[in-house]
Amino acid sequence: QAAAASAPPRAGFQELVMLAPLKLRVYIVVACLMAIGSGLGMPIFMILFMGLIDNLSTADTSTLTNISTTAVIIGAAMCVWTFLFQALFVYAAEQLMSSVRTQLVTAVMVQDMTWFDMQKTGGLASQISSDVEFIADAMGEKLAVFLNNLSTSVFAFALSFWKSWRLALMLLTLGPFMISAAAVTAFISGRMQARIDKAYTTAGSTAFEVLSAIRTVTAFNAQPREVARFGS
């Protein structure tokens, strides 16, 4: 209970963004708006595709050519748009990772000696490296894909209600099952990732201890025991 009470609070999206400089925050906001706007691409393309199918047997060649040309132009524009906001997210995530890493090292260096006595030196370095990479991964490609898929879903449902509200209501009945499946998957993935992170931290600490005292390990012929401890 005491350990749970003294556990540090988790940082949310807003706290992570506030760790970045002002210029980087502007990049993140612009990238988020671009990712949300990109969700319009697929619904618009589906409208054009529906018009193409409906007029395939009745419209003349010029009408079909205009619809196809418009679809190609929108597709090309969405490719460029998606590349731009994905690149902006990756750049912002890398810069944020550098900023967070610097602040973490600075915070560690000012700790009391008693705090270092409670930590594993090799495990601490491995933990900082893995945590910073997780932050960059979450703030980069995953955030871009999440915002893009979310906006696409919202615009697609709006389009479906506009075209056929009865069919849209029928599709909404599947929503709770899809959300439940996604929640269970996210929970299981989070638990597995926590166990993997803990295992990597322990392994990094063990490797650091062994390599720091490799002469002693070799003198006592303890290589098999240390390899087994590292593997466990």
N, C-alpha and C positions, 0 to 999 in steps of 0.2 A: 504494500500500500504506500509506503514511504517512497519507494522508487517510482511508482506511478504518479505520486503527487509532485515529485521533483522533476518529472520529465518535461523537457522544454516544449513549448507549443509549436505546432506545425505552421509553417509560413504558407500563406495563400498566394493566389496569383497577383493580387495588388501589392503584397509585401515584396514579392520578387521583382515586380516592375519598379518599385520605389528604390531598389538597390542599384538600378541602372542610372547613368547620367541623363540629363534632360534631353539631349539630342537623341539618345537611344530610345527613350520613352516615346518620342515623336515617331521614330521609325516603327516601333511596335504598334502604336495606334493606327498609323497609316496602313501597315500590313494587315491588321485586323479588319479595317474597313474594306480593303481590297479583297480580302478573303470572303467577307460577307457578300460583297457585290458580285463576286464570281459565281455565287449560287444562282444568279439569274440566267446564266448561260445555258444550262441543261433544260430548264422549263421552256425558254424561248426556242431552243433547238427542237424540242418535242412538238411545239406548236407548228413550226415550219414543217416538220416531218409529217404531222397529221394532215396539214394542208396538201402536202405532196401526195400522200396516199389517197386522200379524198378526191383529188383532181386528176389522178393518174389516168383514168379512162375517159374523162370528159373534157379536160382542159387541153388547149392547144400547146404546141411545142414551146412557144415564147413564154407562156405562163409557167410551165414546168422549169424552163431554163432560169427564169427570174427567181423562183423559189430555191432552186438548187444553188444558184450563185449567192443568194443571200445566206443560205446555210453554210456554204464554204467560207464566206467572209466572216461570219460570226464565229465559226470554228477556229479560224486562224487567229482572230482577235482574242478569243478565249485562251488559246495556247500561249500567246505572248503575255496576256494578263496574268495567267497562272504562273508562268515562269517568273514574272516580276515579283509577285507577292511571295512566292516560295523562296526566291533568292533573298528578298528582304527579311523574311523570317529567319533564314539560316544565318545571315549576317548579324542580325540582332541577337540571335541565340549565342553565337560565338563571342560576340562582344560582351554579352551579359555573363557568360561563363568566365571570361577573363576577369571581369569586375568582381564577381562573387568569389572567385578563387583568391584574388588579392585581399579582399576583405576578410575571408576566412583565415588565411595565413596570418594576417595582422591581428585578428582576434585571438588566435591560438598563441601567438608570441607574447601576449601581455598577460597570460594566465599565470596563476601562482604555481609554485613547484608542487604543492599538494595535488593540484589538478592533474599534472603530468604523471604523478605517482599512481593515479587511478586509471591511466590510459595505457594502451599498448602502442608503443611508438610506431611500429610498422603498420599495425592495424589502423592507427589514426591517419597516416598518410594515404593508405588505400581507401579509407572511408571518405576522406576529403575529395580524392580524385573521382571516385565513383558517384558521389552525391552531386558534384558539379556537372558531371556528364549527364546524369539524370535530369538535372535542371535544364541543361542545354537541349536535351532531346525533347523534353516536355514543352519548352517555350519555342521550339523551332518547328520541325516538320509535323509533329503530332497536333500542335495547336492550329496550324494552318489547315490540316486535313479536317480537324474537328469543326472549325468555323465554316469551312467550305461545305461539308456535308450537312451541317445544321441549317445553313441558309438555303441550300438546295432542297432540303426536306420541307422547310417552311414555304418556300415559293412553289414547290410542286404541289403541296396540299392546297395552297390558295388557288392554284390553277385547276386542280381537280374539283374543288368546290364550285369554281366558276363554270366549268364545263358540265359536270354532273355531280350534284351534291349527294344524290342517293348512293352512287358508287363510292364517293369519298367517305361517307358515313360508314359504309360497309368495311372499307379498308381501315378505318379508325378502330374498329373492334379488335384488330390484330395488334394495336399499339401496346396494351398492357403486357401481352406475351413477349413482344420484342423487347420492351424495356426491362422486363424481369430477366430475360435471358442475358441481356447486356450487363445488367447489374451483377448477376451471378458470375459471369465471365470476368468482369472487372475485379470482383472480390477475390476470386481464386487467383487471378494473375497478380494482384497486389500481395497476397500472402506468399505466393511462390517467389516473387521478386524480393520480398523481405528476407526470406530464408537464403536465397542466393547471395544477397548482399552481405548477410551475416557470415556466410561460409567464405566468401572472398576476403572479407576483413580478417577473419581468423587465419586464413591461409597466408595472406600478406604479412601478418604479424609473425607467423611462424617462419616464413622465408627470410624475413629481415633478421630475426634472432639468429637463425642458423648461419646465414651468410656473414653476419657481423662477428660470429665466433667460430668461423670455419676451421681455424687451426685447432681449437679445443675439440670440436666435433671429430676431426680427423684423428687427433691424438688418442681419443677414447674409442675409435672405430664405431662411432654412433651414427654413421650415415643411414643404415637400414632403418633404425628406429626413428630418425628424423624424417625420412621419406614416408614412413608409415603414418607418422603424426601429421605430416603435411597433407597426405591423401585422405585422412579421416576428417 
